[in-house]
Amino acid sequence: MTIEFKGRVAIVTGAGGGLGRQHALALGARGARVLVNDFGGARDGSGGSSSAAEAVAQEIRAAGGEALANDASVTDFAAVQAMVAQAVAAWGRVDILVNNAGILRDKTFAKMDLADFELVLNVHLMGAVHCTKAVWAMMNEQKYGRIVMTTSSTGLYGNFGQTNYGAAKLALVGLMQTLALEGAKNNIRVNCLAPTAATRMTEGLLPEAVLAALKPEAVVPAMLVLASEDAPTRAILCAGAGAFEAAHITLTQGKWIGQDAQAPERLAAALGEVMDRAGETVPQSGAAQGASEVAKATAAASAAGPTP
């Protein structure tokens, strides 16, 4: 089965270069009408220019596709609303949103200014919130939507010197988890992509031989699957160098410890058992944790028998 997007309208943020550019080009090549968004700033978010987005839009048009350029900052909700209105005015709808825009302000937490922490959160997290909010009502009304959040292995597993970036990227997973639940009834599927790719964002961070294997194009198949009509929902798909994995947030089987005065000591003694990953599950909603805990408490009370 060929994945194609004929008749679909896509918005890709941060699409003036690197991974976003590849996403936009691939969607355009497979029939989507693409609004190419890029603020045109430097890797740290400074500056701004419309030339990067326009160049990619021209590439799509030169290949026979339809594309528009937009230079809104995803941190500006009014500008994001105008961006969505631009797509709707031209093509009548928005079916696909790829939240790809991001910046880096890397430093160890001890040396990091709070302003740099807040800015990275603002671009990655609130930028995705702004773009998603701007299309959410429309996607519910048309009963179709595909939203891809760009998370990261840094958010999932940590990376030295990137507390701000990691916090923002894992927050996008939390955003995805609940949006997927809320959008399910109207065929809105929301997923996360965790790419490993050599782009402007990774210059100077990885050896040249590694960078050569991590071409942004290798990540694109995962995005196309997550943006497609048959996409899963609530998936965290990892991709790099032609390899693909799925990440999961799991819950161990755990153990009932109780809640009396000696519970902390018993928990410390049983911590290995509580953290044992054998039989771990992937909860279908946050309520599953509470349900599991109440079930254990009920079973413990039942085993203890009636209170004398």
Secondary structure, 3 states (H helix, E strand, C coil): CCCCCCCCEEEECCCCCHHHHHHHHHHHHCCCEEEEECCCCCCCCCCCCCHHHHHHHHHHHHCCCCEEEECCCCCCHHHHHHHHHHHHHHHCCCCEEEECCCCCCCECCCCCCHHHHHHHHHHHHHHHHHHHHHHHHHHHHHCCEEEEEECCHHHHHCCCCEHHHHHHHHHHHHHHHHHHHHHHHHCEEEEEEEECCCCHHHCCCCCHHHHHHCCHHHHHHHHHHHHCCCCCCCCEEEEECCEEEEECCCECCCCCCCCCCCHHHHHHHHHHHHHCCCCCECCCCCHHHHHHHHHHHHHHHHHHCCCC
